[in-house]
């Protein structure tokens, strides 16, 4: 068995690397650019038609949805730049002041035609066309090459299905949850003993740095959401997008609350120094509670990143059990803190803040709260689609389609929860 594993391990690594979205994207871009150059070599009058592979390389984006929208904007930007160059070539030649006017006009036209990130491409196309002698032939050649690159890029996305980036987004969400867990475990280890103010402040800064992780995860999630749109390999893409987005929103709220909890611990450390944050009876219970909440955070991340299957059901059961255990520990802690406050009410505000912040985290990860959020988000997306397709919606209302659509949507949510 060991020999078989050694022989098959290179194959397994190759397959994993072959399925990696970054590798797939690199291969698709290379193929599209090469095919575009070969076709443009036959159709374009230019000896070296590099505009076609350049356009294909830029058009073949990470997702099919981005490719379609990018193709339209890029073609518009190039055509607009060529039109600006032709207009200036009929009036003036290429001088420093005419070049400045071309750039200014190109940037202005780019904003008018709403090509978004390709505003600079309008000015670039205008400068390249204006800088040659045979303006007319070069302008048409550049338009032809751009169209070839755009068509080839879109064709490669239809024939070579773009990668789905949900796994990468799931890994980002899971990594964020595990970093939150590590922070809570460290905070729990320190509350039982005497924690210096400097160490408590360091934990507060660590909690604040989680905001940067949220931004990175959000970027990965936006990429995954685009990869699910118009992708023929994905079923129930809307449900996947909503599950991941609501999951990240919940973790973001928990991150904010965790930062507030770290701030409360820091203030409590300043108030009680050099004594421990909590009494010998309460400290171990706080540590246990933070440990249980940290496990629940990881289980929640596993739940929102798991496909609709038996694995999702087991993840939900594990999360529910961990939340029940954490709630029971919270109740014990609340009783102990109440008894301590009755004896000494000097830090009752901070003790109450600890319980409030713990309750907020538990409430955000509650199973029923998650189900309600999913249904609300699905309803919002459905209403948005109905507004965009008002005529079809009115026809569907007459046929009774909304009732069936809502039933199908609720059934899909039940399968995912």
N, C-alpha and C positions, 0 to 999 in steps of 0.2 A: 504493500500500500504506500509506503514511504517513497519507493522508487517511482510509482505512478504519479504521485504528487509532484515529485521533482521534474518529471518529464512534461507534465501538463501545466506547470506554473508559468512558463514563458507564454504559452498560448492564452492562459487566462489573463495575464497582464496585457497582452496584445489586444484581446477583445475589449477589455475595460478601457484601454487607451483609445481604441477605435470608436467606442461609444461615447467618449468624452465630448461634451458639446464644443469645447474649444478646438479640438482636433477636427471634428466634423465641419465646423464653420471655416476653418483654414482650407480644408480640401474643397469645399463648395466654392469658396471665393477664387481659389486657384483655377479650378475647372471653368468657372464662368468667365474669368478674365482671358484665359487661353482661347476658349471658343469664340469669344467676341473679337479677339484680334485676328483669328483665322478668317472669320466672316468679313470683317472690315477690310482685310487685305485684298479681298476679291471685289468688294463693292465700292470702296472709297477711292477717290482719285489721288489721295495723299500717299506718298511712298512709305511712310511709317505712321499708320493710323493708331496712335497710342490713346486717343480720346476714347475709343470704344472699350478697350480693356480697363481703362481708368474708371469709366462710368460703370461698367459691370462690377468692378471691385467695390465701388462705393454703394452701388445699388443692392448688391447681395448682402443685406444686413443680417442680424442675428435671427430675426423672426420674419415670417411671411407677412404679417401685418405691417411691420416696419418697412419691408421691402416694397410693398405696394405703394404706401404713402411716400416713401423716399423716392421711388422712381418718378412719380408724377411731379414732385417738387423739383427734382434735379433736372428733368427734361424742360420744365418751365423756366428754370433759371438759365440753362444754356441757350434756349431759344431767345429769351429776353435779352441776354448779353449779345447774341449775334445781331439781333435787330438794332440794338443801340450802336454797335460797331458799324453796321451798314449805314445808319443814319449819319454818323459822324464822318464816315469815309467819303460820303457824297459832298460834304461841306468843307472839311479841312483835312490836312494830312496828319502825320504823326509828329507832334512837337510836345514839348514839356507841358505847355498849357492845355493842349488838346487831350493829352493823356490824363491830366488832372480832371478835366471836364468829363472824360469818359468814365473814370473811376467814380466820380461824384454821381453822375447820371446812372451808372450801373447799380450803385448801392441804393439810390433812391427808387429805381424801378424794381429792385429786388424786394423792397418793403411794400411797394404797391401791389405786386403780383403775389405777395404772401408765400414766399418760398422758405420761410423760417430760417433754418441753419444754413441754407444755401444762398444767402444774400451775397456773400463774398464771391460765390461762383458766377454770379451775373457779371460783376466787374472783371473777374478773371477771364471769362469767355470774351468779353468785349475787348480787353487788352490784347489777347492772343490773336483775335481776328483782325483788329486794327493794325497790328504790328507787321502784317505781311503785305505783299504787293498786290497779289491777285485776290482782292477782297471777296468778290462774288463766289468764286469756286471754293475758297477756303471756308466761307460761311456755310455753304451747302454741305461741304464735306464734314464740317464739325457737327452740323445737325444730324446728318446721316449716321456718323459714328456714335453720337450720343443715343440716338434711337436704337441702334444695334446693341449697344451696351446695356441699355435699359431692358430691351426685349429679352436678351440672353440672360440677364440677371433674374428677371421674373420667371423665365422658362426653367432655369435651374432650380428655382424654389418650388416649382410645380412638379418637376420630375424627381429632384432630390429633396425629399421632405426636410424642412428645417428642424434642427434639434429642439426638443422641449426642455426648457430650463427649470422645470419645477423641482427636479432633484437638487439642483444647485441652490435654489431658493430655500428648499427644505433644510439643506445642510447649514445654510446661513442662520435660519431660525433656530435650529438645534444648537448651533454654536453659541448664539446669544443666550439661550436658556441655560446652557452649561456654565457660561461665564457668570450669569446671575447666581447660579447655584454655588459656585466657588466663593463668590463674595458673601453670600449669606452664611455659608459654613464658617468662613473666617470671622465674620461678625459674631456668630454663635460661640466660637471657641474663645473669644475675648471677653464676652459679657460675664462669664462665670468668675473670672479673676479680676485683678486690678488692672485696668486698661489705661495706659498713659493717654493724655489728651492728644499728643502728636500721632499716636497710632489710630485713634478714633478719627482724627482729621484726615489721615491717609485713606481710611476706608471711605470717607465721604468723597474725597477726590476720585477714588476708584469708581464709586457709584456714578459720579458725574461724567466720567469718561465713557460710560455705557451709552450716552447720547450719540457718540460718534459711531458706535456699533449699530445703533438703530438706523442711522443714515445709510450705512453700508448694506444692511439687510433690506432696507426699503428699496435701494437701487437694484439689488438682486431680484426682489419680488416684482418690481415693475418690468424687468426683463422677462421674468417667467410669465407674467400676465400677458405681455405682448406675444409670447411664443404660443400661448393657448388660443389666441384669436385667429380665426380663419385657417386653423391647422387641421388638415383632413385626418390626421392620426389621433386626434383628441376627441373624446366623447365627454359631454357634460363639462365643457370648458368653463362655462360661467360658474358652475358649482365649485370647481377647483379654485378659481380665482377668488371667489368670495370666502371660501374656507381659509385660504392662506392669508388674505388681507385682514379678515377679522381676527385671525390668530395673532398676526403681528401687531394689530391695534391693541389687543389685550396685553401682550407682552410689553408693549411700549408704556401702557398705563402702569403695569406692575413695576417697570423700571423707574418711572417717576416716583411711585410710592416708596420703592426701595431707597431711592435717594433721600426722600423725606425721612424715612426710618433711620438712615445713617446720620442724618442731621440731628434727629432726636437723640440718638445714642451719644453723639458728640456733645450736645448741650447737657445731657445727663452726666457725662463724664466730667465736664467742667464744674457742675454743681456738687458732685459727690467726691471729687478727688480730695485725698488719696484713697478713699474707700472704694470698693467695687461698685459697679453700676447697679447691681441688684443684691439682695440678701442671699445668704447661702442656700436658703430654701427656694428662692425664686430664680436664681441664676441658672441652675441646671435645667429648669423647666423652659426658660427662654431659649436656651441652647437647643433643647429638643424640638421646640416649636419651629425655630428657624430651619433646623435640619429637615423636618417634615415638609415645610413649605417649599424648600429648595427641591426636594424630590418631586413634589407636585408640579413645580414649574417645568421640570424636565419632562415629566409625563404629559403635561399639556402640550409641549412642543412636539412630542412624539405623536400625539393624537391629531394635531392639525396638519402634520406633514405626512401622515400615513394614508395610503389609498383606501377607498371605500371597500373594505373587505373584513374578514374575520379579525385581522390584526388591529383594525381600528376599533372593533368592539372590545377586544381585550385591553387595548390602551385606554379606552373610556372607563372600563371597569376598574382598572388599576388607579386611574386618576380619581374616580369617585371614592375609592377606599382610602386613598391618601388624604383627600380633602376631609373626609369624615374623621380620620385620626387627628389631623391638624386642628379641626374644629373642637374636638374633645380636649386636646391639650390646651387650646386657647381658653376654653371655659375654666379649666383648672388654674391656669395662670391668672385669669381675671379674678377668681375668688381669692387667690393669695395676694394679689395686688390690692384688692379691696381691704383685706385685713391689715396690710401694711399701711395703707393710707389712713385707716381709722386710728392707727397708733401714731403715725407721723405723716402729716399732710403737706410737708414742705415741697415735695416734688410730685404732687398729685397730677399736675397738668401734663408733665412729661410721661408719667406712667399711663395716663389716659390716652396720650398721643400714640404710644406704642401699640396699645390695643386697637385704636382706631385704624392705624396703618395696616396692621395685620389683618383686620377684618376686611379692609378694602381689597387686599390682594386675594384673599379667599373668595370674596364675592365676585371678583372679576373672572376667576377661573371656574366658577360654578357651572355645572353642566347645563342647567336650565337657562342660565344667563346666556351661555354660548348658543343654545338652540334659538333663543329669542333673537339674538343678534343676527344669526344666519337668515332667519325668515325675514327680518326687517331689511337686510341688505338685498336679498333676492327680490323683495317687493319693490325696492327702489329701482333696481335694474330693470325689472319688468315694466314699471311705469315709464321709465326713460325710453325703453324700446317702443312702447305703445305711443308715446308722444312723437317719436321719429317716424313712425309708420301709422299715422292716424287713419289714413284711408283703409289700409289693410285691417287695422284694428276694428274699425266700424263694421267691416264685412265679417270679421271674426265674431264680433259681438252678436250679430244676427244668427250666426251658425252655432253659437254656444261654445266657442273656442276658449274664452277666458276661464270658464269653469274647469274645463279639462286641463288647461295649462296650469292652473293653480294646484289642481290635484296632483299632476305629475311633478310639480316643483316640490310640494310638501312630501311626496313619497321619496323623492331623491334626497331630501334633507334627512328624512328618517333613516334612510339606508346609510347615510354618512355619519350619523350621530351614535 
